[in-house]
Amino acid sequence: MAHSHAMPSPVALPGVSKIVAVGSGKGGVGKTTVAVNLAIALSKLGQRVGLIDADIYGPNVPLMMGSSKQPMVGPGNVIEPNLTHGIKTISIGYISPGDKPLVMRGPMLHQIIRQFLQQVNWGELDYLIVDLPPGTGDVVISLVQTVPLTGAVVVSTPSDVSLEDARKALEMFAQVHVEVLGIVENMSHFTCPHCHQEIDIFSRGGAERTAKQFNIPFLGSIELIPAIREGGDRGLPVTLAGPKSPQAAEFYTAAQKLMEQAEAAAAKATDVIEIK
């Protein structure tokens, strides 16, 4: 007999094929930039994509996606996600707009995450991308208790401090039995616009070495380009320009690799079910 204090088992979302969390050990590594641009790249590669901004304390998705409208709530309290750049999106930033910081306790946080997953009209999706708050913690636990995750992407910069935190994130995903589908090195290198030489501001290649060390796929390095930040600040992410744009190309490569890893992980998951 199951005890009442047993963990709730995750329940798949009908119509949603793969759920991928994007996390990082620390803030300031451009995790939301990577999540948003991966979501748009996947969508432009023909996938149906949803995006949950699970960063309850500092939701940046509304700014980066250029949308702030309050979502409609339909019958049965079903929330209609905002449709922006072809992506169904939900964020706490749409619901409590402005700069008011939210003070939240564990249970409240868990309820919001659950609502974002189960009470939003996601419809049919190939990918639901979840942009996690920085660090390791409650939101991930709420997530894995609510839905089965296909896997996670860890974002790091090449600097030692960021890599140390990325390793913590890897350990956390291992503890909750979530497969890490890959590591993205963000702000990898910078090309001087004048002399066109590459400058490794944060010592490039660190995340790739970490990926090798932990035997995790490396999804690619995203160059430190002002256009990427500017796109996010204007609500027009660089990936909207398509895979041929030199500024967006690395995101498309990463999205393509992520798709391969996610499809393999999803296939493994269904194999397990069939054996039972």
TIZA-52910 format. One line per 10 residues: number of its first residue (from 1); their letters; for each residue x, y, z of C-alpha. Coordinates in steps of 0.05 Angstrom, whole numbers. Layout:
% residues N
NUM) a) X Y Z; ...
***
This chain:
% residues 276
1) mahshampsp) 0 0 0; 25 69 -18; 39 116 41; 6 184 38; 74 218 44; 101 183 -18; 123 229 -73; 69 243 -125; 87 206 -188; 96 249 -249
11) valpgvskiv) 40 248 -300; 53 259 -375; 19 320 -407; -29 296 -460; -6 320 -529; 63 342 -506; 117 297 -534; 181 321 -501; 195 366 -441; 264 395 -435
21) avgsgkggvg) 289 437 -377; 343 489 -387; 384 503 -325; 449 530 -299; 486 528 -233; 488 603 -226; 456 666 -253; 487 711 -306; 507 658 -356; 452 676 -406
31) kttvavnlai) 409 615 -392; 344 650 -413; 377 676 -476; 396 604 -493; 327 577 -474; 290 628 -516; 336 622 -577; 334 546 -574; 258 548 -571; 254 594 -632
41) alsklgqrvg) 306 552 -670; 267 488 -656; 204 522 -680; 237 546 -744; 263 475 -754; 191 453 -759; 176 433 -687; 115 455 -647; 143 490 -586; 119 515 -519
51) lidadiygpn) 161 555 -469; 151 558 -394; 187 613 -357; 197 577 -291; 242 632 -264; 190 657 -215; 234 709 -182; 265 741 -242; 224 725 -304; 262 751 -365
61) vplmmgsskq) 223 713 -418; 169 768 -428; 223 819 -444; 262 772 -490; 200 747 -526; 174 819 -531; 107 803 -502; 74 826 -438; 0 814 -449; -39 780 -394
71) pmvgpgnvie) -60 710 -414; -134 695 -422; -164 647 -372; -218 603 -403; -270 556 -373; -245 508 -320; -190 558 -303; -150 537 -364; -98 589 -382; -87 606 -455
81) pnlthgikti) -12 614 -467; 12 676 -504; 31 661 -576; 94 700 -592; 140 687 -651; 101 623 -663; 115 597 -593; 64 585 -538; 91 619 -476; 73 627 -404
91) sigyispgdk) 109 668 -351; 95 695 -282; 116 760 -313; 52 760 -355; 10 750 -292; 44 799 -244; 75 850 -290; 123 904 -269; 183 905 -224; 148 881 -161
101) plvmrgpmlh) 192 826 -133; 152 764 -114; 162 734 -46; 144 662 -49; 148 602 -5; 158 530 -26; 85 507 -31; 64 568 -70; 122 559 -118; 102 486 -128
111) qiirqflqqv) 31 506 -144; 52 556 -196; 98 506 -231; 42 454 -229; -7 504 -258; 41 524 -313; 46 452 -333; -23 424 -322; -71 483 -328; -44 515 -391
121) nwgeldyliv) -76 497 -457; -12 472 -490; -47 432 -544; -2 389 -587; 72 403 -576; 136 369 -599; 177 407 -547; 159 443 -483; 221 481 -460; 224 500 -387
131) dlppgtgdvv) 270 558 -369; 292 543 -297; 313 594 -245; 389 597 -235; 419 550 -184; 395 484 -160; 331 476 -122; 257 474 -109; 232 487 -179; 269 427 -208
141) islvqtvplt) 240 382 -154; 169 409 -167; 181 397 -240; 204 325 -235; 147 309 -186; 95 337 -235; 116 313 -304; 164 263 -334; 222 304 -363; 255 281 -427
151) gavvvstpsd) 319 313 -403; 357 377 -387; 405 425 -420; 458 458 -377; 484 527 -396; 552 551 -373; 603 603 -392; 674 579 -402; 698 611 -337; 721 566 -279
161) vsledarkal) 669 594 -231; 612 582 -279; 638 511 -294; 641 494 -221; 568 515 -216; 550 477 -280; 579 414 -247; 532 426 -188; 474 430 -237; 497 364 -269
171) emfaqvhvev) 499 331 -201; 430 358 -183; 399 330 -247; 434 263 -233; 404 262 -163; 333 271 -190; 346 221 -247; 340 271 -303; 384 257 -363; 427 315 -385
181) lgivenmshf) 419 319 -460; 476 368 -468; 517 428 -447; 517 495 -482; 577 541 -474; 549 612 -476; 592 675 -484; 645 629 -511; 691 675 -549; 689 745 -578
191) tcphchqeid) 711 767 -647; 741 836 -647; 701 877 -698; 763 916 -718; 818 865 -726; 772 803 -731; 814 764 -683; 781 718 -634; 789 737 -562; 773 686 -508
201) ifsrggaert) 748 732 -453; 726 675 -407; 776 622 -432; 738 586 -485; 729 511 -487; 718 499 -413; 647 475 -420; 666 427 -476; 720 397 -432; 669 390 -375
211) akqfnipflg) 620 356 -423; 675 306 -443; 694 294 -371; 622 277 -352; 609 241 -417; 553 288 -436; 539 313 -506; 567 382 -522; 513 422 -559; 558 478 -581
221) sielipaire) 589 545 -563; 552 610 -571; 597 669 -589; 595 732 -547; 560 777 -597; 526 843 -579; 470 827 -628; 448 768 -585; 438 812 -524; 407 868 -565
231) ggdrglpvtl) 358 819 -596; 336 796 -528; 330 866 -501; 286 886 -560; 242 823 -556; 268 801 -624; 317 743 -610; 371 733 -663; 345 664 -683; 285 698 -715
241) agpkspqaae) 333 714 -772; 336 639 -789; 393 588 -793; 429 626 -849; 442 686 -804; 515 682 -779; 493 708 -710; 439 654 -704; 475 595 -736; 505 568 -671
251) fytaaqklme) 436 565 -638; 410 525 -697; 468 476 -692; 454 469 -618; 379 459 -630; 393 406 -682; 439 368 -635; 388 376 -578; 334 345 -623; 378 284 -636
261) qaeaaaakat) 391 275 -562; 319 287 -541; 292 239 -593; 340 185 -570; 321 197 -497; 246 196 -513; 254 131 -552; 291 100 -493; 235 121 -446; 182 87 -489
271) dvieik) 224 24 -494; 224 19 -418; 148 26 -416; 138 -29 -468; 182 -79 -429; 138 -75 -367
***
